[in-house]
Amino acid sequence: MIKDKAFIIAKTAAQEAGKLIKSRFLTLKPKEVFHKSKHDLVTSVDKGAERIILKIIKKEFPEHQILSEETGKSGQEGDYLWVIDPLDGTTNFFLGNPLFTVSIALFYKKQIILSAIHLPLTGQTFSSQKGKGAYLNKAKLAVSSRNKLPGAYLGYCFPPEKEAMNFIAQAFPRLVKSASVLRQFGAASWEICQVASGKLDGFLLPFATPWDVAGGALMVKEAGGKVTNFQGQNWTLGDKFFLATNGKIHQALLEALNP
């Protein structure tokens, strides 16, 4: 069955790319670091990890289309679309911060059906299949039980574009007033997995790109949480605003974001 095979391939590709990333941690040379924009880094390791993932997926599913952060879209459009971030948390990686991941998700007819998020340094692999739950290695995940925004633990991330920074600047005082802890960790896919794990109660990302959040979206849903845009509509691949919560504080957080 293609879904089961693809699930194995997603985890394998993430872990194989993770081996390269782990081997290069703290050995990156300045000449291997490039600026895609003023605030956005890419390294030779991002590109090397991406080549590993693409080779594995294309060998098994040559007919599938792929959307990857560094190379964009490849392959002919069809029912299946892989969405890949070969190194989520590149700046953390560059700075010697060990929090970064490899994130892979597969869509079928625009619906996420599976995902794998791997942490190279810890060896942890988050994975999910539609209708089959979300897991950290072999342990099943469940969102938190907190049902009020006061006292909640929230993660957030935002790209460096002016619109995103303006949005966060306006929303931040309301969120700080409402929540107990508000943290930015620098690796969106991992932060979303923390919602699925019940460690964070919610996570928000304005002006998201698909590879930032696709891998984690299904994790949260399968762990019993909720994923929408900032208007409360079910999140889709084309949405630029991403909100994932345990479901119980979702409406309150939407109201804080949209006073």
FISE-499005 format. One record per residue: residue number from 1; x, y, z of N, C-alpha, C in turn. Coordinates in steps of 0.1 Angstrom, whole numbers. Each point is the difference from the previous one (the first is absolute). Layout:
N
{NUM, {X, Y, Z}, {X, Y, Z}, {X, Y, Z}}
...
***
This chain:
259
{1, {8, -12, 0}, {-8, 12, 0}, {9, 12, 0}}
{2, {-3, 10, -9}, {9, 11, -2}, {2, 9, 13}}
{3, {-11, 1, 8}, {1, 8, 12}, {10, -6, 10}}
{4, {-1, -13, 2}, {9, -6, 9}, {15, 1, -4}}
{5, {2, -3, -13}, {13, 1, -6}, {6, 14, 1}}
{6, {-9, 10, -3}, {4, 14, 1}, {4, 4, 14}}
{7, {-7, -5, 10}, {3, 3, 14}, {14, -5, 3}}
{8, {3, -12, -4}, {14, -5, 3}, {10, 9, -7}}
{9, {-3, 3, -13}, {10, 8, -7}, {2, 14, 6}}
{10, {-11, 6, 5}, {1, 13, 6}, {9, 0, 12}}
{11, {-2, -10, 9}, {9, -1, 12}, {14, -3, -4}}
{12, {2, -9, -10}, {13, -4, -4}, {8, 12, -6}}
{13, {-7, 8, -9}, {6, 11, -6}, {4, 11, 10}}
{14, {-9, 2, 10}, {3, 10, 10}, {12, -4, 9}}
{15, {1, -13, 3}, {11, -5, 8}, {13, 0, -7}}
{16, {-1, -4, -13}, {13, 0, -8}, {5, 14, -2}}
{17, {-9, 10, -2}, {5, 14, -1}, {5, 4, 13}}
{18, {-6, -4, 11}, {4, 3, 13}, {15, -4, 3}}
{19, {4, -12, -5}, {13, -4, 2}, {11, 9, -6}}
{20, {-3, 6, -12}, {9, 10, -5}, {0, 12, 8}}
{21, {-12, 5, 4}, {0, 12, 8}, {7, -1, 13}}
{22, {-2, -12, 7}, {7, -2, 13}, {15, 0, -2}}
{23, {5, -6, -11}, {14, -1, -3}, {7, 13, -2}}
{24, {-8, 10, -4}, {5, 13, -3}, {-2, 11, 11}}
{25, {-7, -4, 10}, {-3, 9, 11}, {13, 5, 6}}
{26, {2, 13, 2}, {11, 7, 5}, {13, -1, -9}}
{27, {-1, -5, -12}, {11, 0, -9}, {-2, 8, -12}}
{28, {-11, 8, -1}, {-3, 8, -11}, {10, 11, -2}}
{29, {4, 2, -12}, {10, 10, -4}, {-7, 12, -5}}
{30, {5, 12, 2}, {-7, 13, -5}, {-3, -1, -15}}
{31, {9, -6, -8}, {-3, 0, -14}, {-11, -9, -4}}
{32, {-6, -8, 10}, {-11, -9, -3}, {-13, 7, 4}}
{33, {0, 12, 4}, {-12, 7, 4}, {-3, 11, -9}}
{34, {-13, 1, -5}, {-4, 10, -9}, {-13, 7, 5}}
{35, {-2, 12, -5}, {-12, 7, 3}, {-10, 0, -12}}
{36, {-12, -6, 3}, {-11, 0, -10}, {-6, 14, 0}}
{37, {0, 6, 12}, {-5, 14, 1}, {7, 6, 12}}
{38, {-3, 12, 4}, {7, 6, 11}, {0, -8, 13}}
{39, {-12, -6, 3}, {-1, -8, 12}, {-1, -15, -1}}
{40, {2, -5, -12}, {-3, -14, -3}, {12, -7, -5}}
{41, {5, -10, 8}, {13, -7, -3}, {-3, -13, -7}}
{42, {9, -4, -8}, {0, -14, -5}, {15, -5, 0}}
{43, {2, -12, 2}, {13, -6, 1}, {2, -11, -10}}
{44, {12, -4, -2}, {3, -12, -8}, {-7, -13, 6}}
{45, {-2, 0, 13}, {-6, -11, 7}, {-15, -1, -3}}
{46, {-7, 12, -1}, {-14, 0, -4}, {-1, -7, -14}}
{47, {9, 4, -9}, {-1, -5, -14}, {4, -15, 0}}
{48, {10, -4, 8}, {4, -14, 0}, {-11, -9, 5}}
{49, {-6, 5, 11}, {-12, -8, 6}, {-11, -1, -10}}
{50, {-3, 11, -7}, {-11, 0, -10}, {3, -10, -11}}
{51, {13, -1, -4}, {3, -9, -11}, {-2, -15, 4}}
{52, {3, -3, 13}, {-2, -13, 5}, {-15, -3, 0}}
{53, {-8, 9, 5}, {-15, -2, 1}, {-6, -2, -14}}
{54, {4, 9, -9}, {-6, -1, -13}, {4, -13, -8}}
{55, {12, -4, 2}, {4, -13, -6}, {-8, -11, 5}}
{56, {-2, -1, 13}, {-7, -11, 6}, {-15, 0, -5}}
{57, {-6, 11, 0}, {-14, 1, -4}, {-2, -2, -15}}
{58, {8, 6, -8}, {-1, -2, -14}, {2, -14, -5}}
{59, {9, -7, 7}, {3, -14, -3}, {-13, -8, 2}}
{60, {-7, 2, 11}, {-12, -8, 3}, {-13, 5, -6}}
{61, {0, 13, -2}, {-13, 6, -5}, {4, 10, -11}}
{62, {5, -4, -11}, {4, 10, -11}, {-11, 8, -6}}
{63, {-13, -5, 2}, {-11, 7, -6}, {-6, 11, 10}}
{64, {5, 0, 12}, {-5, 10, 9}, {7, 14, -1}}
{65, {-8, 10, 2}, {5, 14, 0}, {6, 3, 14}}
{66, {10, 8, 0}, {7, 4, 12}, {1, 15, 1}}
{67, {-2, 5, 12}, {2, 14, 4}, {10, 1, 11}}
{68, {12, 5, -3}, {10, 0, 10}, {6, 15, 1}}
{69, {4, 3, 12}, {3, 14, 3}, {11, 6, -9}}
{70, {10, -8, -3}, {12, 5, -7}, {-2, -1, -15}}
{71, {-7, -10, -5}, {-1, -1, -15}, {-14, 3, -5}}
{72, {-9, 2, 9}, {-14, 3, -5}, {-7, -12, -5}}
{73, {-9, 1, -10}, {-8, -11, -5}, {8, -8, -11}}
{74, {-2, -13, 0}, {6, -8, -10}, {-10, -11, -3}}
{75, {0, -5, -12}, {-9, -11, -4}, {-13, 5, -5}}
{76, {-8, -9, -6}, {-13, 4, -5}, {-11, 0, 10}}
{77, {-9, 10, -1}, {-11, 1, 10}, {-9, -12, -1}}
{78, {-3, -5, 12}, {-9, -12, 1}, {-7, 0, 13}}
{79, {-5, -12, 4}, {-7, -1, 12}, {9, 1, 12}}
{80, {13, -4, -1}, {10, -1, 11}, {9, 12, 0}}
{81, {3, 6, 11}, {9, 11, 1}, {8, -2, 13}}
{82, {13, -1, -1}, {9, 0, 12}, {4, 14, 3}}
{83, {0, 4, 13}, {4, 13, 4}, {12, -2, 10}}
{84, {11, 6, -3}, {12, -3, 7}, {8, 12, 5}}
{85, {4, 0, 12}, {10, 9, 5}, {12, -8, 5}}
{86, {11, 0, -8}, {11, -9, 3}, {8, 4, 13}}
{87, {-1, 13, 4}, {6, 4, 12}, {-8, 12, 6}}
{88, {-10, -3, 8}, {-8, 10, 6}, {8, 5, 13}}
{89, {3, 13, 0}, {8, 5, 11}, {15, 2, -4}}
{90, {1, 4, -13}, {14, 2, -5}, {8, 10, 8}}
{91, {-6, 11, 5}, {7, 10, 8}, {5, -7, 13}}
{92, {-9, -8, 6}, {4, -7, 12}, {12, -9, -3}}
{93, {0, -7, -11}, {11, -9, -4}, {12, 8, -2}}
{94, {-1, 12, -7}, {12, 8, -2}, {6, 6, 13}}
{95, {-9, 3, 9}, {5, 6, 13}, {5, -11, 10}}
{96, {-2, -12, -3}, {4, -11, 9}, {-11, -3, 10}}
{97, {-12, 4, -2}, {-12, -3, 8}, {-5, -14, -5}}
{98, {-1, -10, 9}, {-3, -13, -5}, {-15, -3, -4}}
{99, {-8, 11, 0}, {-14, -2, -3}, {-3, 2, -14}}
{100, {-1, -10, -8}, {-3, 1, -15}, {-5, -14, -4}}
{101, {-7, 0, -11}, {-7, -13, -4}, {1, -2, -15}}
{102, {-4, -12, -4}, {-3, -3, -14}, {-15, -2, -1}}
{103, {-7, 6, -8}, {-15, -1, -1}, {-5, -4, -13}}
{104, {-8, -11, -1}, {-6, -5, -12}, {-14, -3, 2}}
{105, {-9, 4, -10}, {-14, -3, 1}, {-4, -4, -14}}
{106, {-11, -9, -1}, {-5, -4, -13}, {-15, 4, 0}}
{107, {-4, 7, -11}, {-14, 3, -2}, {-6, -9, -11}}
{108, {-12, -4, 2}, {-8, -7, -11}, {-13, 8, -3}}
{109, {-1, 5, -12}, {-11, 8, -4}, {-2, 12, 10}}
{110, {11, 6, 3}, {1, 12, 9}, {-3, -2, 15}}
{111, {0, -13, 4}, {-2, -3, 14}, {12, -7, 5}}
{112, {5, 4, 12}, {12, -6, 6}, {-3, -14, 4}}
{113, {8, -10, -4}, {-3, -14, 3}, {11, -6, 9}}
{114, {12, 6, 0}, {10, -5, 9}, {11, 10, 1}}
{115, {8, -1, 11}, {11, 9, 2}, {11, -6, 9}}
{116, {12, 5, -2}, {11, -4, 9}, {9, 12, 3}}
{117, {3, 1, 12}, {9, 11, 5}, {11, -6, 8}}
{118, {12, 2, -4}, {12, -7, 7}, {9, 11, 6}}
{119, {5, -3, 12}, {10, 9, 6}, {13, -7, 0}}
{120, {9, 4, -9}, {13, -7, -2}, {8, -2, 12}}
{121, {1, 10, 9}, {9, -2, 12}, {-5, -9, 11}}
{122, {-13, 0, 1}, {-6, -9, 11}, {-4, -14, -5}}
{123, {-2, -1, -14}, {-5, -12, -5}, {-15, -2, 1}}
{124, {-7, 10, 5}, {-14, -1, 1}, {-7, 1, -14}}
{125, {-10, -7, -2}, {-8, 1, -12}, {-15, 1, 3}}
{126, {-6, 11, -3}, {-15, 1, 1}, {-6, -4, -13}}
{127, {-11, -8, 1}, {-6, -4, -12}, {-15, -1, 2}}
{128, {-8, 1, -11}, {-14, -1, 0}, {-6, -5, -13}}
{129, {-11, -7, 1}, {-7, -4, -12}, {-15, 3, 3}}
{130, {-6, 5, -10}, {-15, 4, 1}, {-8, -12, 5}}
{131, {-7, 2, 11}, {-8, -10, 6}, {7, -10, 8}}
{132, {13, 1, 2}, {8, -10, 8}, {8, 6, 11}}
{133, {-2, 13, 3}, {6, 6, 12}, {14, 6, -4}}
{134, {5, 6, 10}, {13, 7, -1}, {10, -6, 11}}
{135, {12, -1, -3}, {10, -7, 9}, {13, 7, 1}}
{136, {7, -1, 11}, {14, 3, 2}, {7, -13, 1}}
{137, {7, -4, -10}, {6, -13, 0}, {-12, -10, 1}}
{138, {-1, -8, 11}, {-11, -9, 1}, {-11, 4, 10}}
{139, {2, 12, 6}, {-9, 5, 10}, {-11, 8, -6}}
{140, {-13, -3, 2}, {-11, 7, -6}, {-1, 14, 7}}
{141, {-3, 10, -8}, {-1, 14, 5}, {-14, 4, 2}}
{142, {-2, 9, 9}, {-13, 6, 3}, {2, 15, 5}}
{143, {-9, 9, -5}, {1, 14, 4}, {-3, 2, 14}}
{144, {3, 12, 5}, {-2, 3, 14}, {-15, 2, 3}}
{145, {-3, 0, 13}, {-14, 1, 5}, {-4, 14, 4}}
{146, {10, 10, -1}, {-3, 13, 5}, {-12, 6, -8}}
{147, {-9, 6, 7}, {-12, 5, -6}, {-2, 15, 1}}
{148, {10, 7, 5}, {-1, 15, 1}, {13, 6, -5}}
{149, {-1, 11, -7}, {11, 7, -5}, {9, 5, 11}}
{150, {-5, 7, 10}, {9, 4, 11}, {7, -12, 6}}
{151, {13, 1, 1}, {9, -11, 4}, {5, -9, -11}}
{152, {-5, 2, -12}, {4, -9, -11}, {15, 2, -4}}
{153, {6, -10, -6}, {13, 1, -5}, {-1, 0, -15}}
{154, {5, 11, -6}, {-1, 2, -14}, {13, 1, -7}}
{155, {1, -5, -12}, {12, 2, -9}, {-4, 9, -11}}
{156, {9, 7, -6}, {-3, 8, -11}, {13, 1, -9}}
{157, {-2, 3, -12}, {11, 2, -10}, {-5, 10, -10}}
{158, {9, 8, -6}, {-4, 9, -11}, {12, 3, -9}}
{159, {-3, 1, -13}, {11, 3, -9}, {4, 15, 1}}
{160, {11, 4, -6}, {5, 13, 3}, {-7, 11, -9}}
{161, {-9, -4, -8}, {-7, 10, -8}, {-7, 11, 8}}
{162, {-1, 12, -4}, {-5, 11, 7}, {-14, -2, 5}}
{163, {-8, -6, -9}, {-14, -3, 4}, {-2, -9, 11}}
{164, {9, -11, 0}, {-1, -10, 11}, {5, 7, 13}}
{165, {10, 8, 0}, {5, 6, 12}, {-10, 10, 6}}
{166, {-7, 7, -9}, {-10, 10, 4}, {-12, -8, 7}}
{167, {-3, -11, -6}, {-11, -8, 6}, {3, -5, 14}}
{168, {12, -5, 1}, {5, -5, 13}, {1, 11, 10}}
{169, {5, 12, -4}, {1, 11, 9}, {-14, 4, 5}}
{170, {-10, -1, -8}, {-13, 4, 5}, {-7, -11, 8}}
{171, {3, -12, -3}, {-7, -11, 7}, {8, -4, 13}}
{172, {13, 3, 0}, {8, -5, 12}, {-5, 5, 13}}
{173, {-3, 13, 2}, {-5, 4, 13}, {-12, -7, 5}}
{174, {-10, -3, -9}, {-12, -7, 3}, {3, -15, 4}}
{175, {9, -6, -7}, {4, -14, 3}, {8, -1, 13}}
{176, {9, 9, 2}, {7, 0, 13}, {-9, 2, 12}}
{177, {-10, 9, -2}, {-9, 2, 11}, {-9, -12, 3}}
{178, {-3, -8, -11}, {-9, -11, 2}, {7, -13, 4}}
{179, {12, -2, -5}, {6, -14, 2}, {11, 1, 11}}
{180, {3, -12, 4}, {11, -1, 11}, {14, 1, -6}}
{181, {2, -7, -11}, {13, 0, -6}, {-2, 2, -15}}
{182, {9, 8, -6}, {-1, 2, -15}, {15, 0, -5}}
{183, {3, -11, -7}, {14, -2, -4}, {1, -2, -15}}
{184, {12, 5, -6}, {4, -3, -13}, {12, -9, 0}}
{185, {-1, -11, -6}, {12, -10, 0}, {8, 0, -13}}
{186, {-6, 4, -11}, {8, 1, -12}, {-1, -12, -9}}
{187, {-9, -9, 3}, {-3, -12, -8}, {-14, -4, 0}}
{188, {-8, 6, -9}, {-15, -1, 1}, {-5, -15, 0}}
{189, {6, -8, -8}, {-4, -14, 0}, {1, -7, 14}}
{190, {11, 3, 7}, {1, -6, 13}, {-10, 6, 10}}
{191, {-2, 13, -1}, {-10, 7, 9}, {-14, -6, -2}}
{192, {-4, -2, -13}, {-13, -6, -2}, {-1, -14, 6}}
{193, {11, -7, -1}, {0, -14, 6}, {-1, 1, 15}}
{194, {4, 11, 6}, {-1, 2, 15}, {-15, 2, 4}}
{195, {-8, 6, -10}, {-14, 0, 3}, {-6, -14, -1}}
{196, {4, -7, -10}, {-5, -14, -1}, {4, -8, 13}}
{197, {12, 3, 5}, {5, -8, 12}, {-6, 5, 13}}
{198, {-8, 11, 0}, {-6, 5, 12}, {9, 9, 8}}
{199, {12, 3, -5}, {9, 9, 7}, {-4, 15, -2}}
{200, {-3, 3, -12}, {-5, 14, -3}, {-15, -2, -2}}
{201, {-8, 11, 4}, {-14, -1, -2}, {-4, 6, -13}}
{202, {9, 8, -6}, {-3, 6, -13}, {12, 5, -7}}
{203, {-1, 2, -13}, {11, 5, -8}, {-6, 9, -11}}
{204, {6, 11, -3}, {-5, 9, -11}, {11, 4, -9}}
{205, {-3, 1, -13}, {10, 5, -10}, {-7, 8, -11}}
{206, {2, 13, 1}, {-6, 8, -11}, {10, 0, -12}}
{207, {-6, 1, -12}, {8, 0, -13}, {9, -13, -1}}
{208, {-7, -11, 3}, {7, -13, -1}, {2, -4, -14}}
{209, {11, -8, -2}, {2, -7, -13}, {-4, -15, 2}}
{210, {-4, -7, -10}, {-5, -13, 2}, {10, -10, 7}}
{211, {12, 1, -4}, {10, -9, 6}, {3, 3, 15}}
{212, {-4, 12, 5}, {2, 3, 14}, {-10, -8, 9}}
{213, {-12, -3, -6}, {-10, -4, 9}, {-7, -13, -4}}
{214, {2, -4, -13}, {-8, -12, -5}, {3, -13, 8}}
{215, {13, -2, 3}, {3, -12, 7}, {-6, -1, 14}}
{216, {-2, 11, 7}, {-5, 0, 13}, {-15, 0, 1}}
{217, {-7, 5, -11}, {-14, 2, 0}, {-8, -13, 3}}
{218, {4, -10, -6}, {-7, -13, 2}, {4, -6, 14}}
{219, {12, 3, 5}, {3, -5, 13}, {-10, 5, 10}}
{220, {-3, 13, 0}, {-9, 6, 9}, {-14, -6, -1}}
{221, {-5, -1, -12}, {-13, -5, -3}, {-1, -14, 6}}
{222, {10, -9, -3}, {-1, -14, 4}, {2, -1, 15}}
{223, {6, 10, 6}, {2, 0, 15}, {-13, 5, 7}}
{224, {-10, 4, -8}, {-12, 5, 6}, {-2, 15, 1}}
{225, {9, 7, -7}, {0, 15, 0}, {-7, 6, -12}}
{226, {2, 13, -2}, {-7, 7, -11}, {9, 9, -7}}
{227, {-1, 0, -14}, {9, 8, -8}, {-9, 8, -10}}
{228, {2, 14, 1}, {-8, 9, -9}, {8, 11, -4}}
{229, {-5, 9, -9}, {6, 13, -2}, {-5, 9, 11}}
{230, {3, 13, -1}, {-3, 9, 10}, {-15, 5, 0}}
{231, {-7, -5, -10}, {-14, 3, 0}, {-9, -12, 5}}
{232, {7, -11, 4}, {-6, -11, 6}, {-4, -11, -11}}
{233, {4, 2, -12}, {-3, -9, -11}, {10, -11, 0}}
{234, {-3, -12, -4}, {10, -11, 0}, {11, 4, -9}}
{235, {12, -2, 5}, {13, 4, -7}, {1, -8, -12}}
{236, {4, 6, -11}, {3, -6, -13}, {14, 4, -4}}
{237, {5, -7, -10}, {14, 3, -5}, {2, 14, -5}}
{238, {-11, 7, -4}, {2, 13, -5}, {-2, 11, 10}}
{239, {-3, -3, 13}, {-2, 9, 10}, {13, 6, 5}}
{240, {1, 13, 2}, {12, 6, 5}, {0, 2, 15}}
{241, {-11, -2, 7}, {-1, 1, 14}, {-3, -13, 6}}
{242, {8, -4, 10}, {-1, -14, 5}, {-1, 1, 16}}
{243, {-10, -7, 5}, {-3, -1, 14}, {-3, -15, 4}}
{244, {8, -5, 9}, {-2, -14, 5}, {-1, 1, 15}}
{245, {-10, -7, 5}, {-2, 0, 15}, {-6, -14, 4}}
{246, {-1, -1, 13}, {-6, -12, 6}, {-15, -1, -3}}
{247, {-6, 11, -6}, {-14, 0, -3}, {-8, 7, 10}}
{248, {4, -1, 13}, {-8, 5, 11}, {2, 15, 2}}
{249, {12, 5, -4}, {2, 15, 1}, {0, 6, -14}}
{250, {-5, -7, -10}, {1, 5, -14}, {-8, 13, -2}}
{251, {-12, 0, 5}, {-9, 11, -3}, {5, 12, 8}}
{252, {5, -2, 12}, {5, 11, 8}, {12, 6, -6}}
{253, {9, -8, -6}, {12, 5, -7}, {-4, 7, -13}}
{254, {-9, -5, -7}, {-5, 7, -12}, {-5, 14, 4}}
{255, {-7, 1, 11}, {-5, 13, 4}, {11, 10, 5}}
{256, {10, -6, 5}, {12, 8, 4}, {7, 5, -13}}
{257, {0, -8, -10}, {7, 4, -12}, {-8, 10, -9}}
{258, {-14, -1, 2}, {-9, 8, -7}, {-9, 8, 9}}
{259, {5, 10, 7}, {-8, 7, 10}, {-11, 8, -6}}
***
